[in-house]
Amino acid sequence: MTRLHLFDLDGTLMYGSAAPVEISRQLGLEQEIADLERAFARQVLGPPEFALRVRELWAELTEEQVALAFEGAPWLDGIREVWADITARGERCAVISLSPDFFVRRLLEWGAHATYGSVFPAVPFREPVRPDGILNPTAKVKIADELCERFGVTRSECVAYGDSMSDAELFAVLPTSVAVNADRHLAGIASYAYVGRDLRDAYELTSNRRPLSR
């Protein structure tokens, strides 16, 4: 039986941080993004409104700054090793994130078979953000179903990894899920819970398999 592993990015693959935070740090806008993140967490801003605000905040963003944000982010250890093991087993892995697609798709180079993020204009920005291209928690479920069809699996053969309320809807429809450094929104929903900085340990919870090399 093959399986499809679905990973969130912010707070899941990245420890205690998020793509918008790391990008804003490159621009010296830590306080501004912190304010927006708090408003988003309180649901004062929805995903489209948040995206429109960060597009304005990042008016001077360059590809070099995006690359520096990606390279300097606090990634969990073992991401490449986990995805290599998934591939070696004939399984598939994908990343579904509300963060900008221009950041998320860089994970294809690490071994993800597919990535999905909110659709932003190319960097440097010359076009506005289109609200209909911004993902929300419900979209994660829709994308998961599309990936199931693409890879020839069912929901019963999926494993979701996430950390927050944006993952709750996906966790609710899949039989196997791992809460990674998660907040209260996933309490009682996840099949497994992991706290730490190594994705290999979270991955190994989902089946009885020999630990990956460290």
Sequence and secondary structure as in RCSB ss.txt:
>XXXX:A:sequence
MTRLHLFDLDGTLMYGSAAPVEISRQLGLEQEIADLERAFARQVLGPPEFALRVRELWAELTEEQVALAFEGAPW
LDGIREVWADITARGERCAVISLSPDFFVRRLLEWGAHATYGSVFPAVPFREPVRPDGILNPTAKVKIADELCER
FGVTRSECVAYGDSMSDAELFAVLPTSVAVNADRHLAGIASYAYVGRDLRDAYELTSNRRPLSR
>XXXX:A:secstr
   EEEE  TTTTBTT  HHHHHHHHTT HHHHHHHHHHHHTTSS HHHHHHHHHHHTTT  HHHHHHHHHHS B
 BTHHHHHHHHHHTT EEEEEEEEEHHHHGGGGGGT SEEEEE    SS  S   GGG   HHHHHHHHHHHHHH
HT  GGGEEEEE SGGGHHHHHH SEEEEES  GGGTTT SEEE SSBHHHHHHTTS       
